[in-house]
Amino acid sequence: MAGRIRIIGAASGLGAQDGGCADGPPAFHRSQAWHELARYPQVDWGRTLYPPESGGHSAVARIAALCRQLAQEVALTLAGDDFPVVLGGDHSVAIGTWSGVARHLGGPLGLLWIDAHLDSHTPETSYSGAIHGMPLACLLGRGDKRLLDIGLRGGQLGAAHSVVLGPRSYETEEMAFLRQMGVRIFDSAELLARGFAVCLGEAMDIVARAPNGFGVTLDLDAIDPALAPGVGSPEPDGLWDGDVLAALRRLSLLPGLRALEIVEYNPDRDSQGVTAELIAELIGEVLPGISGRSSPHGLGLKR
């Protein structure tokens, strides 16, 4: 790994009830937070991808087309020895991100899914029909056929090496599905009872054992909305931003980390740009580990 971070925007809100996340990547690219982060030569903005125009096609078909394009872009980034950071967009773009990583690796990977939700519905169990509530199920091989087999035939993830960290709003059907698949879930009650650091350590052990490496996807709604208001589906009583920053710092030091994804940034709700600044800090925390720099304190970006 050359140690250069390449940001790929995935500007879609098609999978959500509130489409404001579609402007997340371009809004961040215009922000002062990005301009400060761009001062570092190890960070590069690659491309921002958009779903195709409707042309009579359904939202699912357009999401599938974007995910195929995103998978190709992520695989090409990895083939060029760069580290992809995908910035969404609603969480349906994860289908493309992790399919691209799996395609490059030639096999399923592990995944740490940090989120307020489980995102593991199928069309048969979903209450809303929103695709951003289904990507983890799709990556595990269940869901609308148009959203499957984008990187590999079958599942893109190894369920035994995948973890959901921090969910606090979900349906029983999702929990039953993930437990049946063998995905480890550290919900908000367990985090409170055992402590974030302890649960994170166990989660890291699980994903780090994935034979092909692992990725991290962070839905910003995992963080308490008082600290990250600019999100698509805010939920109260979330994670402390300091814990998430420290988690990314630790995860970036693991040699198996292949990519990072940060999703559900909604600039319409971002009071005074604090969420954009947090995104820049989050990316800054992985840079020392990815680039091999010795500093343990990220880039020192401050909100």
C-alpha positions as CSV (number, residue, x, y, z in Angstrom):
1,M,0.0,0.0,0.0
2,A,1.5,3.3,-1.1
3,G,-0.1,5.2,1.7
4,R,-2.0,7.7,-0.3
5,I,-5.7,8.3,0.5
6,R,-8.0,8.7,-2.5
7,I,-11.5,10.0,-1.8
8,I,-14.3,8.8,-3.9
9,G,-17.7,10.6,-3.7
10,A,-20.9,8.6,-4.1
11,A,-23.5,11.3,-4.4
12,S,-26.8,9.5,-4.1
13,G,-29.8,9.9,-1.9
14,L,-32.0,7.5,-3.9
15,G,-31.9,4.8,-1.1
16,A,-33.3,7.1,1.6
17,Q,-36.6,8.7,2.4
18,D,-34.8,12.0,2.8
19,G,-32.7,12.5,-0.3
20,G,-30.5,15.3,1.2
21,C,-27.5,13.0,1.4
22,A,-27.2,13.2,-2.3
23,D,-25.5,16.5,-1.9
24,G,-23.2,15.3,0.9
25,P,-20.0,14.6,-1.2
26,P,-20.1,17.7,-3.3
27,A,-21.0,19.9,-0.3
28,F,-18.0,18.4,1.6
29,H,-15.8,19.0,-1.4
30,R,-16.8,22.7,-1.3
31,S,-16.4,23.0,2.5
32,Q,-13.6,24.7,4.4
33,A,-13.1,21.4,6.2
34,W,-12.0,19.8,2.9
35,H,-9.8,22.7,2.0
36,E,-7.9,22.3,5.2
37,L,-7.6,18.5,4.8
38,A,-6.5,18.9,1.1
39,R,-3.3,20.7,2.3
40,Y,-1.9,17.3,3.1
41,P,-0.3,15.8,0.0
42,Q,-1.2,12.2,1.1
43,V,-4.9,13.0,0.5
44,D,-6.4,13.3,-2.9
45,W,-10.0,13.8,-4.2
46,G,-10.5,11.3,-6.9
47,R,-13.9,11.3,-8.5
48,T,-17.5,12.0,-7.4
49,L,-19.9,9.6,-8.9
50,Y,-23.6,10.2,-9.5
51,P,-26.5,7.8,-10.2
52,P,-27.6,7.8,-13.9
53,E,-30.6,10.0,-14.9
54,S,-33.9,8.2,-14.4
55,G,-34.7,7.7,-18.0
56,G,-37.7,5.7,-16.9
57,H,-35.6,3.4,-14.7
58,S,-36.6,2.6,-11.1
59,A,-34.7,3.9,-8.1
60,V,-33.3,0.4,-7.5
61,A,-32.0,0.1,-11.0
62,R,-30.3,3.5,-10.7
63,I,-28.8,2.5,-7.4
64,A,-27.5,-0.7,-8.9
65,A,-25.9,1.2,-11.8
66,L,-24.2,3.6,-9.4
67,C,-23.0,0.7,-7.2
68,R,-21.5,-1.1,-10.3
69,Q,-19.6,2.1,-11.2
70,L,-18.5,2.6,-7.6
71,A,-17.3,-1.0,-7.3
72,Q,-15.2,-0.5,-10.4
73,E,-13.7,2.8,-9.1
74,V,-12.9,1.2,-5.7
75,A,-11.2,-1.8,-7.3
76,L,-9.2,0.4,-9.6
77,T,-8.1,2.6,-6.7
78,L,-6.9,-0.5,-4.8
79,A,-5.1,-1.8,-7.9
80,G,-3.2,1.5,-8.1
81,D,-2.0,0.9,-4.5
82,D,-4.1,3.7,-3.1
83,F,-6.4,3.6,-0.1
84,P,-10.0,4.3,-0.9
85,V,-12.2,6.5,1.3
86,V,-15.7,6.5,0.0
87,L,-17.9,9.4,1.0
88,G,-21.6,9.1,0.7
89,G,-24.5,9.6,0.0
90,D,-26.9,7.3,1.7
91,H,-25.8,3.9,3.0
92,S,-27.0,2.0,-0.1
93,V,-23.7,3.0,-1.7
94,A,-22.0,0.5,0.6
95,I,-23.2,-2.3,-1.8
96,G,-20.8,-0.8,-4.4
97,T,-17.9,0.0,-2.1
98,W,-17.5,-3.4,-0.5
99,S,-18.3,-5.3,-3.7
100,G,-15.4,-3.4,-5.3
101,V,-13.1,-4.3,-2.5
102,A,-14.2,-8.0,-2.6
103,R,-13.6,-8.0,-6.4
104,H,-10.1,-6.7,-6.0
105,L,-9.3,-9.2,-3.2
106,G,-10.8,-12.1,-5.1
107,G,-12.8,-13.2,-2.0
108,P,-15.1,-12.1,0.8
109,L,-13.7,-9.7,3.4
110,G,-14.5,-8.8,6.9
111,L,-16.4,-5.6,7.7
112,L,-16.9,-3.4,10.8
113,W,-20.3,-1.7,10.3
114,I,-20.6,1.3,12.7
115,D,-24.2,2.5,12.7
116,A,-27.3,3.4,14.6
117,H,-29.2,0.9,12.5
118,L,-28.7,-2.7,11.3
119,D,-29.4,-2.0,7.6
120,S,-30.2,-5.6,7.1
121,H,-33.8,-5.7,5.8
122,T,-34.7,-7.5,2.6
123,P,-37.6,-6.3,0.4
124,E,-39.8,-8.9,2.2
125,T,-39.1,-7.6,5.7
126,S,-38.7,-3.8,5.1
127,Y,-41.3,-1.5,6.6
128,S,-40.3,1.4,4.4
129,G,-38.9,-0.1,1.3
130,A,-35.9,2.2,1.6
131,I,-32.8,0.6,0.1
132,H,-30.5,2.3,2.7
133,G,-32.0,-0.1,5.2
134,M,-30.9,-3.1,3.2
135,P,-27.2,-2.9,2.1
136,L,-25.7,-5.2,4.8
137,A,-28.2,-7.9,3.8
138,C,-27.3,-7.4,0.2
139,L,-23.6,-7.7,0.9
140,L,-24.3,-11.0,2.8
141,G,-26.1,-12.3,-0.3
142,R,-29.7,-11.6,0.4
143,G,-32.0,-9.0,-1.3
144,D,-33.1,-7.6,-4.6
145,K,-31.2,-9.6,-7.3
146,R,-30.2,-6.3,-9.0
147,L,-28.1,-5.4,-6.0
148,L,-26.4,-8.8,-5.6
149,D,-23.2,-10.3,-7.2
150,I,-21.7,-7.0,-8.2
151,G,-18.2,-7.9,-7.0
152,L,-18.3,-11.6,-6.6
153,R,-20.9,-14.3,-7.1
154,G,-22.6,-14.7,-3.7
155,G,-21.8,-12.8,-0.6
156,Q,-19.2,-10.1,-0.6
157,L,-18.6,-10.4,3.1
158,G,-17.5,-13.2,5.4
159,A,-20.3,-13.1,8.1
160,A,-18.1,-14.7,10.7
161,H,-15.6,-11.8,10.3
162,S,-18.2,-9.0,10.2
163,V,-19.4,-6.9,13.1
164,V,-22.1,-4.3,13.7
165,L,-21.1,-1.8,16.4
166,G,-23.5,0.7,18.0
167,P,-27.0,0.0,16.7
168,R,-29.8,1.4,18.8
169,S,-32.8,1.5,16.4
170,Y,-33.7,-1.6,14.5
171,E,-36.4,-4.2,13.8
172,T,-36.5,-7.8,15.1
173,E,-36.4,-9.2,11.6
174,E,-33.0,-7.6,11.0
175,M,-31.6,-8.9,14.3
176,A,-32.8,-12.4,13.6
177,F,-31.3,-12.4,10.1
178,L,-27.8,-11.2,11.3
179,R,-27.8,-13.7,14.1
180,Q,-28.7,-16.5,11.8
181,M,-25.9,-15.4,9.5
182,G,-23.4,-15.3,12.4
183,V,-22.6,-11.6,12.4
184,R,-21.5,-10.3,15.8
185,I,-23.6,-7.3,17.1
186,F,-22.5,-5.0,19.8
187,D,-25.7,-2.9,20.4
188,S,-26.0,0.2,22.4
189,A,-27.0,-1.7,25.6
190,E,-23.9,-3.9,25.5
191,L,-21.7,-0.9,24.8
192,L,-23.1,0.8,27.8
193,A,-22.8,-2.2,30.0
194,R,-19.3,-3.3,29.0
195,G,-17.7,-0.1,27.8
196,F,-16.9,1.1,24.2
197,A,-13.2,0.3,24.4
198,V,-13.8,-3.3,25.5
199,C,-16.4,-3.9,22.8
200,L,-14.2,-2.2,20.1
201,G,-11.3,-4.5,21.0
202,E,-13.4,-7.6,20.6
203,A,-14.8,-6.2,17.3
204,M,-11.3,-5.5,16.0
205,D,-10.2,-9.1,16.9
206,I,-13.1,-10.5,14.8
207,V,-12.6,-8.4,11.7
208,A,-8.8,-8.6,11.8
209,R,-9.0,-12.4,11.5
210,A,-10.6,-12.2,8.0
211,P,-8.2,-13.9,5.6
212,N,-8.6,-11.3,2.9
213,G,-8.6,-8.3,5.1
214,F,-11.4,-6.0,6.3
215,G,-13.0,-2.7,5.8
216,V,-14.8,-0.1,8.0
217,T,-18.1,1.6,7.1
218,L,-19.2,4.5,9.3
219,D,-22.7,5.8,9.2
220,L,-22.5,9.2,10.8
221,D,-25.8,8.6,12.5
222,A,-23.9,6.3,14.8
223,I,-22.6,9.4,16.5
224,D,-24.9,11.4,18.8
225,P,-26.7,14.0,16.8
226,A,-25.7,16.7,19.2
227,L,-22.1,16.1,18.0
228,A,-22.9,15.3,14.3
229,P,-26.2,16.9,13.3
230,G,-25.7,16.7,9.6
231,V,-27.0,13.1,9.1
232,G,-29.8,11.5,7.1
233,S,-31.5,9.6,9.9
234,P,-30.5,11.0,13.3
235,E,-31.1,8.9,16.4
236,P,-30.7,10.2,20.0
237,D,-28.2,8.8,22.5
238,G,-25.4,8.0,20.1
239,L,-21.7,7.4,20.3
240,W,-19.3,10.1,21.5
241,D,-17.3,11.5,18.6
242,G,-14.0,11.1,20.6
243,D,-14.6,7.3,20.8
244,V,-15.2,7.0,17.1
245,L,-12.1,9.1,16.3
246,A,-10.0,6.9,18.6
247,A,-11.5,3.8,17.0
248,L,-10.4,4.8,13.5
249,R,-7.0,5.7,14.8
250,R,-6.6,2.1,16.2
251,L,-8.2,0.4,13.2
252,S,-5.8,2.2,10.8
253,L,-2.9,0.6,12.5
254,L,-4.1,-2.9,11.6
255,P,-2.4,-4.2,8.5
256,G,-5.6,-5.8,7.1
257,L,-7.5,-2.6,6.7
258,R,-8.4,-2.2,3.0
259,A,-10.8,0.7,2.8
260,L,-13.0,3.2,4.8
261,E,-16.5,4.4,4.0
262,I,-18.2,7.4,5.6
263,V,-21.9,7.8,4.7
264,E,-25.2,9.6,5.3
265,Y,-23.8,13.1,5.4
266,N,-26.7,15.5,4.9
267,P,-25.4,19.1,4.6
268,D,-28.9,20.5,4.8
269,R,-28.9,19.5,8.5
270,D,-25.3,20.4,9.3
271,S,-25.5,23.3,11.7
272,Q,-22.4,25.6,11.2
273,G,-20.6,22.8,9.3
274,V,-19.6,20.9,12.4
275,T,-20.3,17.5,10.7
276,A,-18.1,18.4,7.7
277,E,-15.4,19.3,10.2
278,L,-15.9,15.9,11.9
279,I,-15.6,14.1,8.6
280,A,-12.2,15.8,7.9
281,E,-11.1,14.8,11.4
282,L,-12.2,11.2,10.8
283,I,-10.2,10.9,7.6
284,G,-7.3,12.6,9.3
285,E,-7.2,9.9,12.0
286,V,-6.6,7.1,9.5
287,L,-3.9,8.9,7.6
288,P,-0.9,8.3,9.9
289,G,-1.6,4.5,10.0
290,I,-2.2,4.3,6.3
291,S,0.8,6.4,5.3
292,G,3.1,4.8,7.9
293,R,3.7,8.1,9.7
294,S,4.8,7.7,13.3
295,S,2.5,10.3,14.8
296,P,-0.3,8.7,16.9
297,H,-2.4,11.9,16.9
298,G,-3.8,12.1,13.4
299,L,-3.4,15.4,11.5
300,G,-4.3,17.6,14.3
301,L,-7.4,19.0,12.6
302,K,-9.6,20.7,15.1
303,R,-13.3,21.8,15.1
